[in-house]
């Protein structure tokens, strides 16, 4: 509508409002309903006066739809007023009540839209409704105004305005990382969530799902805003019944929302456990990945973890280990680890579903360090079962792979691999086969972080040093000997002394391999540690001294 026509329309509305306000005072029938109508007409008159005072109201395209609708509603109201003033009116009473209620509802909706438009402030800006998107470095005021403008179009406009507003909103959220915080503050996230309802047209629903998904994954404040506005329930319904594209967007948002432990519990409140499992079972690769991530998040809650087990989550997750994307495998392995670490019932279920074999297969195939970490942790938890520990202990390929990870993996993989080596009953043949990882284990003993690394590395070394040839191999490398002796030095505060002491004691347990340790100065350090009552130091000192003490006693006897 042209600005001049918009002005003419507003003039007609003002005139018609004045007539209706006067006639509502003298109406003879349905007086109660007309009192309600008069209140709404008065509010409209006030709001329209504020519109007239706004310098650029006539340029706003939203009013080009809103004002004609208001004029039409007022004409209907005026016609009903004439009928209620006519003493000879013979129309049906119930029909008149219904017609009055309908125009009252229409006036309420129009009043809401006008007030929303006024509060947004867009009527005070020239060409506000067609503002170009602010750049990444724009001021907060400019960006905030643009966001209020978008949500005004979104709530008042028809399908065309809604789609353009949603497109602009999604573009803004994707291109500007900081925009999500302002959208949560300046926009109406609750209205955006309501657009996810199945009653909305498909294009609107799909773009709204994209906007909600980006909000949920962008920042803590925008994620919390989506959750607090009740977004989790509609997102779970989308994940259950939406199109493939909607399911993917919903799964992303659900994973992000449940990453907050305080939100994870709500999955059960919305009956979301079975929805997540089904999404992992039959969704697209993207949906499976994010649904597995959400499942991993909520599995931390004991009650939900139990429900997941009862609904058959274990079998679905184990299948993802085999057929899922790399990202899905990582998240599924993480969830399996959580299950395996919780109860014996879960460990039994995982083993009955062939979980150990699937984990071992993924351990061999995956190149992702995070996936390997979760797989190793899950295997470690399963090794609490004697039968599983026996299977792992006798698997040469598994033992060799642990040694490979100790030599070349990151520190976390090294630590878990060493833990497994120290806990398993490995035969001497396999211990000899992995002697090449002892140097890496020695380095781990002198590394203070992460907590527990020194202990498991020392334990793994002590286990490997029960084989005579391994003891020889270890001391043959002078670097290993120097590292161990330096760790014994009481001045070296980075290493807990009982760990290198236990390794030294294991090296000299067979009565050999002493010369290099003695030459490197191990004896004097052990003497001091023995005087300090360090666990195992006296025993290690006695073993290291060996023939030296015999010679001293022999010389004393001869003298």
N, C-alpha and C positions, 0 to 999 in steps of 0.2 A: 504494500500500500504506500502511496506517495505521502510525504510528510504533510502536504496541505490537506489531503483526505483524512489523514490521521487526526489532524487538528479539528476538522469538521466533525468527525465522529465523536471526539471527546466533548465538543460543544453540545452535541445532541444528547450525550449521556448526562452531562450536567443538568440540562433542561429537564430531561425525563426523571432524573433523580429528585429534583425539586418538586415536581408534580406528585411523584409517588410518596414522598415524605409528608406532603400536605394531605393527600387522600388517605393515607394510612391512619390519620388521626380521626377520620370521620366514618370509617368502615363500620358496617352494622352486623356483619356475620364473621365467624371465625376470628374473633377479636384476639384471642391468645396467640394464634399463629401470626397474625399481623403485627403484634407487638415484637415478636422475634424477628420478623422480616424488617420492621422499622429499625431495630438495633443494627442489623447488618447493612441496611441502606445508609444509615448514618456513618458507620465505619467506612463504607465505600466512598462516601462524599469526602471524608477527611483524607483518605488515601489518595483519591483523585486530585484533590487540591494540592497535595504534596507533589504529585506527578507534574502538575502544571507549573509548579515552582522550579522544577528541575530544568536546567538550561538546555539540555540536549535530549529531552524525552522523545521528541517527535522523530528522532533519527533511529530509534531503537526498533529493530525488526520484530522483537517479541511482542511489542505492543500492537503491531500490525495484525497479529492474530488475536491477541487477547481483547482488545477494545471492541472489535466487531462482535465477538462472542458475548461480551458484557452487554452491548447494546441490544442484541437479540434477546438475552435473558430478561433485560429490563422491559422490553416490549411485551414479553409473555407475562411478566409480573403486572404490568399496567392493565393488560387485558383481564387478568384475574381480579384486579382491583375494581375494574368497571363492573364485573359480574357480581362481586360482593357488595357493591353499592346499589345494584339494581333490585328494587323490591319485588319485581315480577320474575326474577331469575328462578327458573324451574329445573335447573340442572341437578344432577345427583350429588348428595352431600359427601359421600365417600370419594367420589371422583374429584370433587373440589379439594378435599383434604389431601388427596394424593398429589394433585397438581401443585398445591401450595408447598407441600413438603419437597417436591422435586425442584421448584425454583429456589427454595431456601437452600437446598444442598448445592445447587449450581452457584448461587451467590457466595456460599462459604468457600467453595473451591476457587472461584475467581478472586475473592478477597485474599485468600492464602497466597495465590500467585502474585498478586499486586504487591502485597506486603513483602514477599520474598524478593521481588524485583527492586523495591525501594531499599531494603536492608543491604542488598549487594553493593549499592553505590554506583552501579553501572550507568544509571540515567544521568549522572552528573559528569560523565565523560563523553567527549565527542567521539562518535563512531565506536563506542566501547564494545559493541557486540561483534565487531569484526577486527578486534585487536590482533596484531600479529604476535606470535609466540615470543616471549622474552628470551634473550640469549642466556647462556649459562652464567655469565657474569652480571646479570641484571640485579637491581636492588630488590630487597625483600618486599618493599611496598608495591613495586611494579608487578612482581611475580604473584603476590597475594591478591592483587586486584584481578589479574588474569585468571587465577583459579576461581575466585568468586564469580567471575563472569561465566566461566565454563559451567559451574554448578547451577547457575541461574538458568542458562539455556537448557541444561540437562533436565531440570525439574519443571520448567514452564513450557518449553517448546514441544512441538510435535516430533514425529519420528525423524524428520530431516535434521532438525536442530539437535535432537538427542544424539544422533549418529555423528554429526560434526563435532559436537562437544566431547563425546567419548573418544573419537579419533585424536582430537587435540590433547585430551588428557593423557591418553596412552603414550602419545609421542613425547609429551613433556616429561612424563615419568621415566621413560626409557633414556631420553637424551640428557636429563639433568638429575644426577644422583641425589642432590639435596632437595629436590622438589617434593619428594614423598612426605617429608616432615611438615612442609607448609600445607600440602593437600590434607593431611590429617588434621591440621589446625584450622585451616580456612574453609575447607570443603565440607560437604555433608556425606561422610563415609557411610552413614546408616542408609541414606537414600541409594547410594551406589550398591550396597549389599542387597537392598530390596529389588533392584533390577535383575538380580540373579534368579528371581522367581520364574517358574515355568510359564506363568501367564503373560510374560513379556515377549515381544517379538524376537525371533531368533537372532537377527543381527545385533540388536541392542543387548540381548543377553550375553552374546559371545564377546562383544567388546567390553561389557561391564565385567565379565569374568577375567578378561585380560588385565583390566585396570586394577581389580581387586588382587589378582595374582601378583602384579608388580608391586603394589602397595605392601602386600604381606611379605615380600621377599627383599624389600629395599632398606628398611630401617626398623629399629625397635619400636619407635613411636607409631609409625604407620601400621606395623604388624599388630601392635596392641590395640590400635584403633579398630582394625578390622575385627579382631576377636571380641572386643568390648561391645561392638555394634551388632553382635550376634552372627558374624560371618561364617563360623565353623559349620553350623547346621546346614545352611544353603549350599555351602561348598561340598559337603558330604553328599547331599542330594544330587548335585551335579556329577560328582564322581560315580554315583550309582546309576543315574539314568540319563546323563547328558550324552551329547555326541562325542566322538573320539577327541575332537579338538577341545571341547569343554572339559572333558575328563582330565586331559593333560594339564590344563590351566588350574583346575581345581586341585589336582594332586600336588602341584608345585606349591600352591598357597597353603594347603593342609600341612605339608611337610614343614614349611616355614613357621606356621603358627604353633605346631606341636613341638618345635625345637625349644620353646620356652617351657620348662618343667611345670610352671604354674598353669599352663594351658592344656598340657597333655591329658590330664584327668578327664577333660570335657569330652573326649572321644566317646567314652562309654555313655555319657549323658545323652549323646545324640545317636546312640546305637551304631557307632561307626566302626566297631571291630570287624564285623563281617564284611562291611563295605571295603575296608582296606585290604582284607584278605582276597576278596574277589578281584579287586583292582590289580593286585599282584599276580593273580592267577591268569586273568584273561585280558588285561589292558594292553595298550600299545607299549612298545619299549620305553617310551618316555613316561607314560603313566605308571608302569611297573616300577621304574627306577625311583620315582618320587613317592609312590605308595610304600615301597620298601623302606625308604628313608623315614616316612611318617611312622611306620610300624616300629622301626628301631627307636624312634623318639618315645613313643608311648609304652614300649616294652619295659622302660625303666620303672613304671608304676606297677607295683606288685599285683594289684587286682586286675589291671588290664592285661598284664603278662599272662596271668592265669587264664583269662578269657581267650586270649590269642591261642594258647595251647589247646584249650577245649574246642575251639573252632577250626583247628587243623592248620594253623599257621606254619608249623614246622615243615610239613611236606611241601608246602608252596614255596617257602623260602629256600629249601634245599634244591628245588627245581630251578630256582633263579640262579643258584650257584653254577649250574650247568649251562642254562640256556639264556640267561640275562645278559644285558649289556655290561660293559666293564664297570660302570657306575652302579648298576643294579647289583652286580656281584659283590661289590665292596659293602654296600648297605645291608644286603642280605647276610653276608658273613658277619658283619657287626652285630646284627640282631641274633644270629645263631650263637655267637659268643655270649651275648647277654643271657640267652636261654640256658646255655650249657653251664654258665657260672652260677645259676640260681638254685636249682633243685635237682635231686637225683631223678625225679620223674621226667624232667625235661631231657636229661642226659640219656636216659633209657629210650625216650621217644626219638631223639636224634639218631641214636645208634640203630634202632629198629628200622628207621627209614633210610638206612644206608648213608647216614651223614658223614661218617668217618671217611669212607671212600671218596665221597664227593669233595670233601675238604682237602684230602690229599691230592686229588686230581687238580683242583684249583691252585693248590700250592705249587705244583709243577708248572702250571700253564700261565699264571698271572704275572705280569710285569709291574703291577701297581703296588707300591710299598705299603699303602694304607690297607689294601685288600689283604696282602700277605700278613700284615700285623694282626688283623681280625681273625684270619684263618688260623694263624699260629696260636692265638689266645684261645680260640674255640677248641683246637686240638689239645692244648694244655689242660683245659677244663675237663675235656672228655677222658684224658689220661688218668683221672682219678679212679676210673673203672679199671680193676685189675686186668680184665681181658683186653681192654683197649691198650693199656700200658704194655702188655705182652706182645700184642700185634705190632705196635710201634717199635718196640725194642728189637724185634726180629726183622724189621724192614730196612734192608741195607740202603735202598734208594732214599728213604726218608732220613736216615742218619747222615748220609752223604749230603743231602740237601741242607740239613741243619748246619753242617760244617761250612758249606758254601755261603750260607747267610751270615755265619759268624765272621767269615773272611771278608765278605763284600757288602753285607747289608748295612743299613743305618743302625744307630745305636740301640733303637727300640727292638728291631729285629734281632740284633745280636743278643740282647738281654733275654728275650723270650726263648730264642734257640738254645742259649746256654742253660736256661732253666729246664728245658726239656731234656737236654743231654744229661744234666746232673740228676734228674729224677728217674730216668729210664735205666733198665738193667741191660746194658749193651755188652755183647760178647767181645772177647779180645780181638777177634778178627776185624770187627767193625771199628774198634778203638784204634787199631793200627792203621786202618784205612783213612781215618780222619785226623791223623797226627798233624797234618799240615795246618790245622786251625789253632794249634796250641799257642803259636806266637801271637795271634790276635787275642786269644784269651788272656795272655799275660798283660797285654796292653789294656785290656778291659779291667783287670784287677787294679791298675793304677789310676783308673778314671773315676772321679768322685760322683759324677752325675750320669744318668739318673740314679736315684736312691735304689739300692739293692743290686746294682750292676756288679760291684766288686764281689759281693757275696756269691752270686750265681756263677760268675766267671771262675772264682776260686774253686767252687764245688765241682764245676765241670772239669777243670784241670785235674783236681785230685782224682776224679773218676778215671780220666784218661791215663793218669800216671801209675795206675795199678799194673800197666803193661811195661815190662822192662825196656823194650825197644823204644817206647815213647819217652821214657826218662832220658835215655841216651840222646834221642833226637832233640829234646828240649835244651839240654845243657850244651849240645854241640854248637848251638848258635849263641855266640858271646853276648849279643844284644839282649837275649832273653835273660841270661845270667845277670848282666849288669842291671837290668830293670828290676829283677826280683830283689837283688841285694840293696839297691837304692830304696826300694819300698820298705826294707827292714830298718833302715836308718831311723832312729827315734826322732830325729829332727824333721823328718818328712811327715808333715801333719795331714797330708791329703789322703793318706791311705790308712784304713783301720788295720792295725798290725796283725791281728789274728788271721787275716786272709793270706798275705804272703807267707806267714809262718806255716800255715797248713800246707801250702804248695811246696815250700822247702822241705818240710817233713815228709811229704809224699815222694819227693825226688830222691831223698837219701834213705828211704825205707828199705831198699834192697841192699844197702851196704855199699853201693857204688856211686858214681857221679859226684863224689865229694870234692875232688881236687879243685875243680874250677870255682866252686862256690867258696871254698876256703881261700883260694887265691884272690877272689874278688872282695874279700873282707866280710863274708857272711858271719863268721864266727864271733867277731867282736860285737856286731849288732845283736846277735842272738843272746850273747851274754847279758847285754844291757836290758834286753826285752825280758829275759828270764828274771833278772833282778827286779823288774817292774811288774812281775807276775802276769805277764801277757799270756792268755790262754794258749797252750801248746808249745810255748817257747822253750821250756826246759826239755821236753821230749825231743824237739827238733834239734836242740843243742847237743843232746846226748847222741842222737843219730849222726849228726854231722861230725862230732868229735871222733867217734868210732875208734880206730886204731891209734889215733893220737893219744887217747887216754891210756890205752893198753901200753904204749911205749913209755909213757910217763911213769906208770906203775911199775913196769919192768925195770926201768932205769933206777927208780927209787929202791927197788928190792935188791938190785945188784950192788948199789952203793952201800 
